[in-house]
Amino acid sequence: MKRENIPKHIIAVSAFVTNENNEVLLVKVQWRSDTWEMPGGQVEEGEALDIAVAREVLEETGLVIQPIGITGVYYNATKRILSVVFKAKYISGEIKVPPEEIKEAKFVELNENNIEKYITRPHMRSRTLDAMYAKNTIPYETWEVDPYNLKGRLF
């Protein structure tokens, strides 16, 4: 395959984070202020997905999380964005948002009856519901090769 024919895709991650009251962490991004959504963002080159989602949540909300596993993988064919949703556990911190990126962040009591009040975009709503009702997560591993070295595993 010629170098110029290598597909170009963006990989994004987001986290379904719940607190001790089973409330869900949602953010309102400055440039998408018509909807709430799970916190997350773009994976940096060479960054492991579980590390990226923890970094993005910390940057957007000031909260430390622990990724548990993947609840879904979604593809935006228009913008060529592969989105990976993690279930994650709140560990520590107080909500602090960077105003240049995040308009607001908060934990909300979210369910099927009120989700449309918060999450107005259907593709974001479906992935949130998938994460909310996922009984299990799928495994995720980060590897280095030459030599083989397992860097991390979630299951």
DSSP file (Angstrom, degrees, kcal/mol; ACC not computed):
  #  RESIDUE AA STRUCTURE BP1 BP2  ACC     N-H-->O    O-->H-N    N-H-->O    O-->H-N    TCO  KAPPA ALPHA  PHI   PSI    X-CA   Y-CA   Z-CA
    1    1 A M              0   0    0      0, 0.0     5,-0.1     0, 0.0     2,-0.1   0.000 360.0 360.0 360.0 129.2    0.0    0.0    0.0
    2    2 A K    >   -     0   0    0      1,-0.1     3,-1.7     3,-0.1     4,-0.3  -0.392 360.0-117.8 -67.7 147.4    1.4    3.4   -1.0
    3    3 A R  G >  S+     0   0    0      1,-0.3     3,-1.4     2,-0.2    -1,-0.1   0.848 113.4  55.5 -55.3 -39.5    1.9    5.8    1.9
    4    4 A E  G 3  S+     0   0    0      1,-0.3    -1,-0.3     0, 0.0    -2,-0.0   0.652 102.2  59.4 -72.5 -12.8   -0.6    8.3    0.5
    5    5 A N  G <  S+     0   0    0     -3,-1.7    -1,-0.3     2,-0.1    -2,-0.2   0.394  73.5 118.8 -94.4   2.5   -3.3    5.6    0.5
    6    6 A I  S <  S-     0   0    0     -3,-1.4    -3,-0.0    -4,-0.3    -4,-0.0  -0.546  74.0-110.9 -69.8 127.1   -3.1    4.9    4.2
    7    7 A P        -     0   0    0      0, 0.0     2,-0.6     0, 0.0    -1,-0.1  -0.263  24.8-143.8 -60.8 144.6   -6.5    5.6    5.7
    8    8 A K        +     0   0    0     -3,-0.0     2,-0.3     2,-0.0    -2,-0.0  -0.953  30.0 161.3-113.1 117.6   -6.7    8.7    8.0
    9    9 A H        -     0   0    0     -2,-0.6     2,-0.4    72,-0.0    72,-0.2  -0.947  33.5-131.7-132.8 153.3   -9.0    8.3   11.0
   10   10 A I  E     -a   81   0A   0     70,-2.6    72,-3.1    -2,-0.3     2,-0.5  -0.875  17.6-149.9-100.7 138.3   -9.5   10.1   14.3
   11   11 A I  E     -a   82   0A   0     -2,-0.4    32,-3.0    32,-0.3     2,-0.3  -0.949  19.2-179.1-108.7 127.6   -9.8    7.9   17.4
   12   12 A A  E     -aB  83  42A   0     70,-3.1    72,-2.5    -2,-0.5     2,-0.3  -0.892   8.9-161.1-123.3 154.2  -11.8    9.4   20.2
   13   13 A V  E     -aB  84  41A   0     28,-2.8    28,-2.1    -2,-0.3     2,-0.3  -0.956   7.3-178.8-131.8 151.9  -12.6    8.1   23.7
   14   14 A S  E     -aB  85  40A   0     70,-1.9    72,-2.9    -2,-0.3     2,-0.4  -0.965  17.3-132.6-145.2 163.4  -15.3    8.9   26.2
   15   15 A A  E     -a   86   0A   0     24,-2.3     2,-0.9    -2,-0.3    72,-0.2  -0.963   6.3-151.1-127.2 131.9  -16.2    7.7   29.6
   16   16 A F  E     -a   87   0A   0     70,-3.2    72,-2.5    -2,-0.4     2,-0.4  -0.868  34.8-179.7 -93.4 100.9  -19.4    6.7   31.3
   17   17 A V  E     -a   88   0A   0     -2,-0.9     8,-2.6     8,-0.4     2,-0.3  -0.890  10.9-172.0-111.5 131.0  -18.6    7.7   34.8
   18   18 A T  E     -aC  89  24A   0     70,-1.0    72,-1.2    -2,-0.4     6,-0.2  -0.909  10.6-144.8-119.2 151.9  -20.9    7.2   37.8
   19   19 A N    >   -     0   0    0      4,-1.8     3,-2.0    -2,-0.3    72,-0.0  -0.324  44.3 -80.0-100.1-172.2  -20.6    8.4   41.4
   20   20 A E  T 3  S+     0   0    0      1,-0.3    -1,-0.0     2,-0.1    -2,-0.0   0.684 131.3  54.7 -65.8 -17.7  -21.6    6.8   44.7
   21   21 A N  T 3  S-     0   0    0      2,-0.1    -1,-0.3     0, 0.0     3,-0.1   0.276 118.0-112.4 -95.1   9.2  -25.2    8.0   44.1
   22   22 A N    <   +     0   0    0     -3,-2.0    88,-0.3     1,-0.2     2,-0.2   0.748  68.8 147.7  63.0  26.7  -25.3    6.3   40.7
   23   23 A E        -     0   0    0     86,-0.1    -4,-1.8    84,-0.0     2,-0.4  -0.643  45.9-122.7 -87.7 151.9  -25.4    9.7   38.9
   24   24 A V  E     -CD  18 108A   0     84,-3.1    84,-2.5    -2,-0.2     2,-0.5  -0.791  15.6-124.1-101.8 135.5  -23.7   10.0   35.5
   25   25 A L  E     + D   0 107A   0     -8,-2.6    -8,-0.4    -2,-0.4     2,-0.3  -0.659  37.4 175.0 -78.0 123.1  -21.0   12.6   34.8
   26   26 A L  E     - D   0 106A   0     80,-2.8    80,-2.4    -2,-0.5     2,-0.3  -0.945  13.4-160.4-128.7 151.5  -22.0   14.8   31.8
   27   27 A V  E     -ED  37 105A   0     10,-3.1    10,-2.1    -2,-0.3     2,-0.5  -0.916  13.9-143.1-126.6 155.8  -20.3   17.8   30.2
   28   28 A K  E     - D   0 104A   0     76,-2.9    75,-3.1    -2,-0.3    76,-1.3  -0.971  24.3-146.3-117.9 113.0  -21.6   20.5   27.9
   29   29 A V  E >   - D   0 102A   0     -2,-0.5     3,-1.5     3,-0.4    73,-0.2  -0.537  16.4-123.4 -81.3 142.9  -18.8   21.4   25.4
   30   30 A Q  G >  S+     0   0    0     71,-2.8     3,-0.7     1,-0.3    72,-0.1   0.881 111.0  42.4 -53.5 -44.4  -18.6   25.1   24.3
   31   31 A W  G 3  S+     0   0    0     70,-0.3    -1,-0.3     1,-0.3    71,-0.1   0.426 121.0  41.7 -90.4   2.9  -18.9   24.3   20.6
   32   32 A R  G X   +     0   0    0     -3,-1.5     3,-1.5     3,-0.1    -3,-0.4  -0.359  67.9 147.1-135.1  54.1  -21.8   21.8   21.1
   33   33 A S  T <   +     0   0    0     -3,-0.7    -3,-0.1     1,-0.3    -2,-0.1   0.445  56.5  78.9 -77.1   2.7  -23.8   23.6   23.7
   34   34 A D  T 3  S+     0   0    0     -5,-0.1     2,-0.3     1,-0.1    -1,-0.3   0.548 101.2  32.8 -81.8  -7.1  -27.1   22.2   22.4
   35   35 A T    <   -     0   0    0     -3,-1.5    -6,-0.4    -6,-0.2     2,-0.3  -0.979  69.3-130.6-146.5 155.1  -26.4   18.9   24.2
   36   36 A W        +     0   0    0     82,-2.4    85,-0.3    -2,-0.3     2,-0.3  -0.686  36.4 172.1 -93.1 159.5  -24.8   17.2   27.2
   37   37 A E  B     -E   27   0A   0    -10,-2.1   -10,-3.1    -2,-0.3     3,-0.1  -0.975  39.1 -79.1-159.0 168.4  -22.5   14.3   26.6
   38   38 A M        -     0   0    0     -2,-0.3   -12,-0.2   -12,-0.2   -22,-0.1  -0.502  58.3-102.7 -70.0 144.6  -20.0   12.0   28.3
   39   39 A P        +     0   0    0      0, 0.0   -24,-2.3     0, 0.0     2,-0.3  -0.380  69.2 102.9 -68.2 149.3  -16.6   13.6   28.8
   40   40 A G  E     -B   14   0A   0     16,-0.2     2,-0.3   -26,-0.2   -26,-0.2  -0.978  33.2-177.1 165.7-171.4  -13.9   12.6   26.4
   41   41 A G  E     -B   13   0A   0    -28,-2.1   -28,-2.8    -2,-0.3     2,-0.2  -0.978  41.7 -24.7 174.0-164.3  -11.9   13.6   23.4
   42   42 A Q  E     -B   12   0A   0     -2,-0.3     2,-0.4   -30,-0.2   -30,-0.3  -0.447  52.3-124.9 -78.9 140.2   -9.2   12.7   20.9
   43   43 A V        -     0   0    0    -32,-3.0   -32,-0.3    -2,-0.2     2,-0.1  -0.670  27.7-126.7 -80.8 133.9   -6.5   10.1   21.5
   44   44 A E    >   -     0   0    0     -2,-0.4     3,-2.4     4,-0.1     8,-0.1  -0.486  40.5 -79.4 -80.1 154.4   -3.0   11.5   21.0
   45   45 A E  T 3  S+     0   0    0      1,-0.3    -1,-0.1    -2,-0.1     3,-0.1  -0.293 117.5   7.1 -56.6 127.8   -0.6    9.6   18.7
   46   46 A G  T 3  S+     0   0    0      1,-0.3     2,-0.4    -3,-0.1    -1,-0.3   0.441  97.4 134.1  80.9   0.8    0.9    6.6   20.5
   47   47 A E    <   -     0   0    0     -3,-2.4    -1,-0.3     1,-0.1     2,-0.1  -0.672  59.1-119.5 -88.2 135.1   -1.4    7.0   23.5
   48   48 A A     >  -     0   0    0     -2,-0.4     4,-2.5     1,-0.1     5,-0.2  -0.443  22.9-124.3 -67.4 144.9   -3.1    4.0   25.0
   49   49 A L  H  > S+     0   0    0      1,-0.2     4,-2.4     2,-0.2     5,-0.2   0.876 109.0  50.2 -63.9 -39.7   -6.9    4.3   24.9
   50   50 A D  H  > S+     0   0    0      1,-0.2     4,-1.5     2,-0.2    -1,-0.2   0.863 112.7  47.6 -68.4 -33.9   -7.4    3.8   28.6
   51   51 A I  H  > S+     0   0    0      2,-0.2     4,-2.3     1,-0.2    -2,-0.2   0.898 111.3  52.4 -68.8 -41.2   -4.8    6.4   29.4
   52   52 A A  H  X S+     0   0    0     -4,-2.5     4,-2.9     1,-0.2    -2,-0.2   0.908 108.2  48.9 -63.0 -43.7   -6.4    8.8   26.9
   53   53 A V  H  X S+     0   0    0     -4,-2.4     4,-2.2     1,-0.2    -1,-0.2   0.900 112.2  48.3 -67.6 -38.5   -9.9    8.5   28.4
   54   54 A A  H  X S+     0   0    0     -4,-1.5     4,-2.1    -5,-0.2    -1,-0.2   0.910 113.8  48.1 -64.9 -41.1   -8.5    9.1   32.0
   55   55 A R  H  X S+     0   0    0     -4,-2.3     4,-2.9     2,-0.2    -2,-0.2   0.931 111.6  49.3 -63.7 -46.8   -6.5   12.1   30.7
   56   56 A E  H  X S+     0   0    0     -4,-2.9     4,-2.5     1,-0.2   -16,-0.2   0.903 111.3  48.5 -62.8 -42.1   -9.5   13.6   28.8
   57   57 A V  H  X>S+     0   0    0     -4,-2.2     4,-2.3     2,-0.2     6,-0.7   0.920 113.0  48.6 -65.0 -42.0  -11.8   13.3   31.8
   58   58 A L  H  X5S+     0   0    0     -4,-2.1     4,-2.0     4,-0.2    -2,-0.2   0.932 113.6  46.8 -61.5 -45.9   -9.2   14.9   34.1
   59   59 A E  H  <5S+     0   0    0     -4,-2.9    -2,-0.2     1,-0.2    -1,-0.2   0.886 119.4  39.5 -63.6 -39.3   -8.7   17.8   31.6
   60   60 A E  H  <5S+     0   0    0     -4,-2.5    -1,-0.2    -5,-0.2    -2,-0.2   0.760 135.8  12.2 -84.9 -25.2  -12.4   18.4   31.0
   61   61 A T  H  <5S-     0   0    0     -4,-2.3    35,-2.9    -5,-0.2    -3,-0.2   0.574  88.2-120.3-129.8 -15.1  -13.7   17.9   34.6
   62   62 A G  S  <<S+     0   0    0     -4,-2.0    32,-0.4    -5,-0.6     2,-0.3   0.528  71.4 129.9  80.4   5.4  -10.8   17.8   37.1
   63   63 A L        -     0   0    0     -6,-0.7     2,-0.5    30,-0.2    -1,-0.3  -0.742  55.0-137.5-100.1 141.8  -11.9   14.3   38.2
   64   64 A V  E     +F   92   0A   0     28,-3.0    27,-2.9    -2,-0.3    28,-1.4  -0.835  30.4 179.7 -93.9 129.7   -9.7   11.3   38.5
   65   65 A I  E     -F   90   0A   0     -2,-0.5    25,-0.2    25,-0.2    -7,-0.1  -0.820  26.7-138.2-125.1 165.3  -11.3    8.1   37.1
   66   66 A Q  E     -F   89   0A   0     23,-2.3    23,-2.5    -2,-0.3     2,-0.1  -0.959  24.2-134.4-123.4 110.9  -10.4    4.5   36.7
   67   67 A P  E     -F   88   0A   0      0, 0.0    21,-0.3     0, 0.0     3,-0.1  -0.402  21.6-176.8 -62.2 138.7  -11.4    2.9   33.3
   68   68 A I  E     -     0   0A   0     19,-3.4    87,-0.3     1,-0.4     2,-0.3   0.795  53.1 -52.0-104.8 -43.8  -13.0   -0.5   33.8
   69   69 A G  E     -F   87   0A   0     18,-1.3    18,-3.0    86,-0.1    -1,-0.4  -0.971  60.8 -71.0 177.8 176.2  -13.7   -1.7   30.3
   70   70 A I  E     -FG  86 138A   0     68,-1.6    68,-2.5    -2,-0.3    16,-0.3  -0.718  28.8-179.8 -93.0 134.5  -15.2   -0.9   26.9
   71   71 A T  E     -     0   0A   0     14,-2.7     2,-0.3    -2,-0.4    15,-0.2   0.581  67.2  -8.9-105.6 -15.6  -19.0   -0.8   26.5
   72   72 A G  E     -F   85   0A   0     13,-1.1    13,-2.7    66,-0.1     2,-0.4  -0.955  47.1-141.3-175.9 156.9  -19.1    0.1   22.8
   73   73 A V  E     -F   84   0A   0     -2,-0.3     2,-0.3    11,-0.2    11,-0.2  -0.999  26.7-176.3-128.9 129.3  -17.2    1.1   19.6
   74   74 A Y  E     -F   83   0A   0      9,-3.1     9,-3.6    -2,-0.4     2,-0.5  -0.931  12.6-150.9-131.9 147.6  -18.9    3.6   17.2
   75   75 A Y  E     -F   82   0A   0     -2,-0.3     2,-0.9     7,-0.2     7,-0.2  -0.976   6.5-156.8-127.8 125.1  -17.9    5.0   13.9
   76   76 A N  E  >> -F   81   0A   0      5,-2.8     5,-1.5    -2,-0.5     4,-1.4  -0.855  11.9-171.0 -94.2 101.7  -18.8    8.4   12.4
   77   77 A A  T  45S+     0   0    0     -2,-0.9    -1,-0.2     1,-0.2     5,-0.0   0.768  80.0  56.8 -68.8 -26.1  -18.4    7.7    8.7
   78   78 A T  T  45S+     0   0    0      1,-0.2    -1,-0.2    -3,-0.1    -2,-0.0   0.940 122.5  23.1 -70.0 -47.9  -18.8   11.4    7.7
   79   79 A K  T  45S-     0   0    0      2,-0.1    -2,-0.2   -69,-0.0    -1,-0.2   0.427 103.5-123.7-100.1  -0.1  -16.0   12.7    9.9
   80   80 A R  T  <5 +     0   0    0     -4,-1.4   -70,-2.6     1,-0.2     2,-0.5   0.932  55.9 153.6  55.8  51.6  -14.1    9.4   10.0
   81   81 A I  E   < -aF  10  76A   0     -5,-1.5    -5,-2.8   -72,-0.2     2,-0.6  -0.951  34.0-157.4-114.3 120.2  -14.0    9.3   13.8
   82   82 A L  E     -aF  11  75A   0    -72,-3.1   -70,-3.1    -2,-0.5     2,-0.5  -0.872  16.8-162.1 -93.3 119.0  -13.8    5.9   15.6
   83   83 A S  E     -aF  12  74A   0     -9,-3.6    -9,-3.1    -2,-0.6     2,-0.5  -0.900   8.4-166.2-110.8 129.4  -15.2    6.4   19.1
   84   84 A V  E     -aF  13  73A   0    -72,-2.5   -70,-1.9    -2,-0.5     2,-0.5  -0.961   9.1-153.5-115.5 124.2  -14.6    4.0   22.0
   85   85 A V  E     -aF  14  72A   0    -13,-2.7   -14,-2.7    -2,-0.5   -13,-1.1  -0.857   9.8-164.4-103.3 128.0  -16.7    4.3   25.1
   86   86 A F  E     -aF  15  70A   0    -72,-2.9   -70,-3.2    -2,-0.5     2,-0.4  -0.846  18.6-134.6-106.4 143.3  -15.3    3.2   28.4
   87   87 A K  E     -aF  16  69A   0    -18,-3.0   -19,-3.4    -2,-0.4   -18,-1.3  -0.829  38.9-178.4 -85.6 137.5  -17.2    2.4   31.6
   88   88 A A  E     -aF  17  67A   0    -72,-2.5   -70,-1.0    -2,-0.4     2,-0.4  -0.968  26.1-128.7-142.8 155.2  -15.2    4.1   34.4
   89   89 A K  E     -aF  18  66A   0    -23,-2.5   -23,-2.3    -2,-0.3     2,-0.3  -0.873  26.9-120.0-105.8 134.1  -15.3    4.5   38.1
   90   90 A Y  E     + F   0  65A   0    -72,-1.2   -25,-0.2    -2,-0.4     3,-0.1  -0.565  35.1 172.0 -68.6 130.6  -15.0    7.9   39.8
   91   91 A I  E     -     0   0A   0    -27,-2.9     2,-0.3     1,-0.4   -26,-0.2   0.805  50.9 -38.4-107.2 -54.0  -11.9    7.9   42.1
   92   92 A S  E    S+ F   0  64A   0    -28,-1.4   -28,-3.0     2,-0.0    -1,-0.4  -0.978  74.5  81.4-164.6 172.3  -11.4   11.5   43.3
   93   93 A G        -     0   0    0     -2,-0.3     2,-0.4   -30,-0.2   -30,-0.2  -0.177  57.7 -95.7 108.3 162.8  -11.5   15.2   42.7
   94   94 A E        -     0   0    0    -32,-0.4     2,-0.3    -2,-0.1    -2,-0.0  -0.911  49.5 -93.7-114.3 143.8  -13.9   18.1   42.5
   95   95 A I        +     0   0    0     -2,-0.4     2,-0.3    10,-0.0   -33,-0.2  -0.412  52.9 161.5 -63.6 122.1  -15.5   19.3   39.3
   96   96 A K        -     0   0    0    -35,-2.9   -33,-0.1    -2,-0.3     8,-0.1  -0.970  19.8-158.6-139.5 123.9  -13.4   22.1   37.7
   97   97 A V        -     0   0    0     -2,-0.3   -36,-0.1     6,-0.1   -37,-0.1  -0.823  22.1-123.4-109.7 143.9  -13.9   22.9   34.1
   98   98 A P    >>  -     0   0    0      0, 0.0     4,-2.9     0, 0.0     3,-2.2  -0.756  25.1-149.8 -78.8 111.8  -11.6   24.7   31.6
   99   99 A P  T 34 S+     0   0    0      0, 0.0   -69,-0.0     0, 0.0    -2,-0.0   0.726  90.7  63.9 -61.4 -23.0  -13.9   27.5   30.4
  100  100 A E  T 34 S+     0   0    0      1,-0.1     3,-0.1    -3,-0.0    -3,-0.0   0.717 122.7  17.5 -72.1 -17.3  -12.3   27.7   27.0
  101  101 A E  T <4 S+     0   0    0     -3,-2.2   -71,-2.8     1,-0.3     2,-0.5   0.735 122.8  48.7-118.3 -44.3  -13.5   24.1   26.3
  102  102 A I  E  <  -D   29   0A   0     -4,-2.9    -1,-0.3   -73,-0.2   -73,-0.2  -0.893  49.2-170.6-112.7 127.0  -16.2   23.1   28.7
  103  103 A K  E    S-     0   0A   0    -75,-3.1     2,-0.3    -2,-0.5   -74,-0.2   0.876  75.3 -15.2 -78.1 -40.0  -19.3   25.2   29.5
  104  104 A E  E     -D   28   0A   0    -76,-1.3   -76,-2.9    -8,-0.1     2,-0.3  -0.982  54.5-165.9-162.4 151.3  -20.4   23.0   32.4
  105  105 A A  E     +D   27   0A   0     -2,-0.3     2,-0.3   -78,-0.2   -78,-0.2  -0.993  22.6 146.8-142.1 140.6  -19.9   19.6   34.0
  106  106 A K  E     -D   26   0A   0    -80,-2.4   -80,-2.8    -2,-0.3     2,-0.4  -0.985  46.5-105.0-164.9 160.3  -22.1   17.8   36.5
  107  107 A F  E     -D   25   0A   0     -2,-0.3     2,-0.3   -82,-0.2   -82,-0.2  -0.799  43.1-175.1 -88.3 133.7  -23.3   14.5   37.8
  108  108 A V  E     -D   24   0A   0    -84,-2.5   -84,-3.1    -2,-0.4     2,-0.9  -0.950  35.3-112.3-130.9 151.0  -27.0   13.9   36.9
  109  109 A E        -     0   0    0     -2,-0.3     2,-0.4   -86,-0.2   -86,-0.1  -0.744  49.0-172.8 -78.2 110.2  -29.6   11.3   37.7
  110  110 A L        +     0   0    0     -2,-0.9     2,-0.3   -88,-0.3    -2,-0.0  -0.892  15.8 147.6-116.2 135.9  -30.0    9.9   34.2
  111  111 A N    >>  -     0   0    0     -2,-0.4     4,-1.5     1,-0.0     3,-0.8  -0.923  60.6 -86.4-152.4 177.2  -32.5    7.3   32.9
  112  112 A E  T 34 S+     0   0    0     -2,-0.3     4,-0.3     1,-0.2    17,-0.0   0.815 122.1  55.8 -59.6 -31.3  -34.4    6.3   29.8
  113  113 A N  T 34 S+     0   0    0      1,-0.2    -1,-0.2     2,-0.1     4,-0.0   0.776 120.5  25.1 -76.0 -26.8  -37.2    8.7   30.8
  114  114 A N  T X> S+     0   0    0     -3,-0.8     3,-1.2     1,-0.1     4,-0.8   0.416  89.2 100.2-118.0   2.4  -35.1   11.9   31.0
  115  115 A I  H >X S+     0   0    0     -4,-1.5     4,-3.2     1,-0.3     3,-0.8   0.857  80.0  57.9 -61.2 -36.0  -32.1   11.2   28.8
  116  116 A E  H 34 S+     0   0    0     -4,-0.3    -1,-0.3     1,-0.3    -2,-0.1   0.765  97.4  62.8 -66.8 -23.8  -33.5   13.3   25.9
  117  117 A K  H <4 S+     0   0    0     -3,-1.2    -1,-0.3     1,-0.1    -2,-0.2   0.845 120.0  23.8 -65.2 -33.9  -33.7   16.3   28.2
  118  118 A Y  H << S+     0   0    0     -3,-0.8   -82,-2.4    -4,-0.8     2,-0.9   0.880 123.7  46.2 -98.0 -53.1  -29.9   16.1   28.5
  119  119 A I     <  +     0   0    0     -4,-3.2    -1,-0.2   -84,-0.2   -84,-0.1  -0.817  58.5 169.7-104.0 102.8  -28.5   14.4   25.5
  120  120 A T        +     0   0    0     -2,-0.9    -1,-0.2   -84,-0.2   -85,-0.1   0.681  53.2  84.0 -89.1 -19.8  -30.1   15.8   22.4
  121  121 A R  S >> S-     0   0    0    -85,-0.3     4,-2.1     1,-0.1     3,-0.7  -0.755  71.8-144.1 -90.8 124.9  -28.0   14.2   19.7
  122  122 A P  H 3> S+     0   0    0      0, 0.0     4,-2.4     0, 0.0     5,-0.2   0.829  96.7  53.9 -60.7 -35.5  -29.1   10.6   18.8
  123  123 A H  H 3> S+     0   0    0      1,-0.2     4,-1.2     2,-0.2     5,-0.1   0.846 112.7  44.5 -69.8 -30.5  -25.7    9.1   18.2
  124  124 A M  H <> S+     0   0    0     -3,-0.7     4,-1.6     2,-0.2    -1,-0.2   0.826 112.1  53.5 -77.9 -33.0  -24.5   10.3   21.7
  125  125 A R  H  X S+     0   0    0     -4,-2.1     4,-2.6     2,-0.2     5,-0.2   0.918 106.8  51.0 -66.7 -43.9  -27.7    9.2   23.3
  126  126 A S  H  X S+     0   0    0     -4,-2.4     4,-2.5     1,-0.2    -1,-0.2   0.908 111.2  46.9 -64.3 -41.4  -27.4    5.6   21.9
  127  127 A R  H  X S+     0   0    0     -4,-1.2     4,-2.0     2,-0.2    -1,-0.2   0.845 112.1  51.2 -70.3 -30.9  -23.8    5.2   23.2
  128  128 A T  H  X S+     0   0    0     -4,-1.6     4,-2.6     2,-0.2    -2,-0.2   0.924 111.6  46.7 -68.6 -44.1  -24.8    6.5   26.6
  129  129 A L  H  X S+     0   0    0     -4,-2.6     4,-2.2     2,-0.2    -2,-0.2   0.905 110.1  53.8 -63.4 -41.1  -27.7    4.1   26.9
  130  130 A D  H  X S+     0   0    0     -4,-2.5     4,-0.7     1,-0.2    -1,-0.2   0.933 112.8  43.5 -57.5 -45.7  -25.5    1.3   25.7
  131  131 A A  H >< S+     0   0    0     -4,-2.0     3,-0.5     1,-0.2    -2,-0.2   0.889 111.5  54.6 -67.0 -39.3  -23.0    2.1   28.5
  132  132 A M  H 3< S+     0   0    0     -4,-2.6    -1,-0.2     1,-0.2    -2,-0.2   0.880 118.5  32.9 -62.1 -39.6  -25.8    2.6   31.0
  133  133 A Y  H 3< S+     0   0    0     -4,-2.2     2,-0.3    -5,-0.1    -1,-0.2   0.355  83.5 127.5-103.6   5.1  -27.3   -0.8   30.5
  134  134 A A    <<  -     0   0    0     -4,-0.7     3,-0.1    -3,-0.5   -62,-0.0  -0.481  38.9-168.1 -65.3 122.2  -24.1   -2.8   29.6
  135  135 A K  S    S+     0   0    0     -2,-0.3     2,-0.3     1,-0.1    -1,-0.2   0.813  74.2  17.3 -77.8 -31.5  -24.0   -5.9   31.9
  136  136 A N  S    S-     0   0    0    -65,-0.1     2,-0.3    -3,-0.1    -1,-0.1  -0.873  70.6-135.1-133.8 164.7  -20.4   -6.6   30.9
  137  137 A T        -     0   0    0     -2,-0.3   -66,-0.2    18,-0.3   -51,-0.1  -0.802  25.3-117.0-113.7 163.9  -17.5   -4.8   29.3
  138  138 A I  B     -G   70   0A   0    -68,-2.5   -68,-1.6    -2,-0.3   -66,-0.1  -0.746  38.1 -95.4 -99.6 152.1  -15.3   -6.1   26.6
  139  139 A P        -     0   0    0      0, 0.0     2,-0.4     0, 0.0    16,-0.2  -0.228  35.8-167.6 -64.3 152.2  -11.5   -6.7   27.2
  140  140 A Y  E     -H  154   0B   0     14,-2.7    14,-3.0     2,-0.0     2,-0.3  -0.989   5.5-176.5-139.8 132.3   -9.0   -4.1   26.2
  141  141 A E  E     -H  153   0B   0     -2,-0.4     2,-0.5    12,-0.2    12,-0.2  -0.961  16.3-152.7-128.9 148.1   -5.2   -4.6   26.1
  142  142 A T  E     -H  152   0B   0     10,-2.4     9,-2.8    -2,-0.3    10,-1.3  -0.989  24.8-176.9-117.0 127.2   -2.3   -2.3   25.3
  143  143 A W  E     -H  150   0B   0     -2,-0.5     2,-0.4     7,-0.2     7,-0.2  -0.909  23.2-157.7-124.4 149.3    0.8   -4.0   23.9
  144  144 A E  E   > -H  149   0B   0      5,-2.1     5,-2.7    -2,-0.3     2,-0.3  -0.931  23.8-154.7-110.3 147.0    4.3   -3.1   22.9
  145  145 A V  T   5 +     0   0    0     -2,-0.4     3,-0.2     3,-0.2    -2,-0.0  -0.868  57.8  68.0-123.9 161.0    5.9   -5.5   20.4
  146  146 A D  T   5S+     0   0    0     -2,-0.3    -1,-0.2     0, 0.0     2,-0.1   0.984 128.1  20.9  64.1  64.1    9.5   -6.4   19.6
  147  147 A P  T   5S-     0   0    0      0, 0.0     2,-0.3     0, 0.0    -3,-0.1   0.581 113.5-118.0 -85.6 165.4    9.8   -7.7   22.3
  148  148 A Y  T   5 +     0   0    0     -3,-0.2     2,-0.3    -2,-0.1    -3,-0.2  -0.490  40.0 170.5 -69.6 129.3    6.2   -8.4   23.3
  149  149 A N  E   < -H  144   0B   0     -5,-2.7    -5,-2.1    -2,-0.3     2,-0.7  -0.912  29.4-140.9-145.5 112.4    5.2   -6.5   26.5
  150  150 A L  E     -H  143   0B   0     -2,-0.3    -7,-0.2    -7,-0.2     3,-0.1  -0.642  20.0-178.3 -73.9 114.5    1.7   -6.3   27.8
  151  151 A K  E     -     0   0B   0     -9,-2.8     2,-0.3    -2,-0.7    -8,-0.2   0.781  61.3 -16.9 -85.9 -30.0    1.3   -2.7   29.1
  152  152 A G  E     -H  142   0B   0    -10,-1.3   -10,-2.4     2,-0.0     2,-0.4  -0.957  52.2-160.2-173.0 153.0   -2.2   -3.0   30.5
  153  153 A R  E     -H  141   0B   0     -2,-0.3     2,-0.4   -12,-0.2   -12,-0.2  -0.980   2.7-173.5-146.3 130.9   -5.4   -5.0   30.4
  154  154 A L  E      H  140   0B   0    -14,-3.0   -14,-2.7    -2,-0.4   -84,-0.1  -0.964 360.0 360.0-116.7 139.3   -9.0   -4.2   31.3
  155  155 A F              0   0    0     -2,-0.4   -18,-0.3   -87,-0.3   -86,-0.1   0.343 360.0 360.0-154.0 360.0  -11.6   -6.9   31.3
